[in-house]
Structures are given as C-alpha cells and as structure tokens.
Amino acid sequence: MRIIVRLDIKNNFVIKGINFEGLRKVGDPSELLKKYYKEGADEILLVDAVASLYGRNNLFGVVENAVRNTFVPITLGGGIRSLDDIK
C-alpha cells in the first residue's frame, strides 16, 4: 500500500471544503508538507484548486519550498494545459 497525500491550495494556503459549500484555510503548505513527509507519506500531490478558474498555475513557490524539505515524489495539478506551463 502507498500513502499519497493531496493538498488543495488556494492563494498559498492549504484549503478544505466544508459540506461541499465553503472553503476554509487549514494551514501553510510548507509546514503540512514537512509534517506528512515526517509521518511517512510516499508521495505528495499539490493541486492549485483555483488555477483553471483564473487561468494560471501558482504552485511554483510552494514547490520550491517543498523540494528543499521533503524527499518524496511531488506531483502537481491544476491549471496545467501543456507541459510548457511547468517548464
């Protein structure tokens, strides 16, 4: 079994939906990445929850911090229309 953690991100905060209606901030992405890495996550999925809505991908700063502190595969999602978007 593999443990894959998914963090939904909006404006540099990890968010969580409440009863499929509202969103609330639940923490700092860098801190939660470190926490899940230390707890033994096999992979971490970062999703920009509003990237398609705003036509952008805003995860690069989060990813830069994540790779300094974690040594597991990191997967990106949200707002990627082509591989040129992430190069």
N, C-alpha and C positions, 0 to 999 in steps of 0.2 A: 504494500500500500504506500502511496505517496501522499504527502500533505502539501497542497497548493493553496496558498493564501491569496485572496483577492482583496485589493484595496481600491475602492472607488474614490476618486479625487476630484475636488472642485475648488478652484482658486487656492491651491496649495494646502488644503485641509482634507483629511480623510472624512468622508461623509457616510451616513447610514440613513436609509429610508425608514420612515415610521408609518406603518399600516398602508404602504403604497401611496401615501399622500404627500407628506412633507419630508424634507431632508434636515438632518442636524449634523453639526460638526462633532466628530468624536476624537479627533487628535491630530497630531503632527505626523506626516508621512514618514519622516526620517526616524522618529522615535519608535513608531509602530513597526517599521522595517527591522530595526535593530532587535526589538522585542521578539518578533516572530522568528527571526534568524536564530537568536539565542535559544528559543524554545524548540528548534529543530525543524523548521519548515524546509521542505525540499525544493520549493520554487515559490516565487512571489510574482503575482500578476498585478500590474498597476494599470488602472483604467481611468482615463480622463472622462468623467461622467457627462460633461457638457461640451466636449470637443466638437461633436458634429453640429450641435446647436449653434455654436459660434464660429464654425469653420476653421478650427485651429487645433493644434496639439501642444499642450502646455506642460508636458511632463519632464522636459529635459533637465531642469534644475533639480527636480526630485530624484531623477535617475542618477545624476552626478553625485548627489549625496549618498544615495543607496549603494552604489558600487564601491564607495570608499569604506563602507561599514559592514557589508554583507558579502558572503561568498557562496551564494546560491544563484541559479539561473533567475533572471528577471525578465518578465515578458511585459510588453507594452500593448495597450489597446486604447481605442478611442480617437477618432479624427484622422486616422491614417488612411489616405486614399491611394497612395502609391509608396513604394519603398524610398523614393526620393524625399518624402516627407520626414524620414527619420535619419537621413544621412547628413 
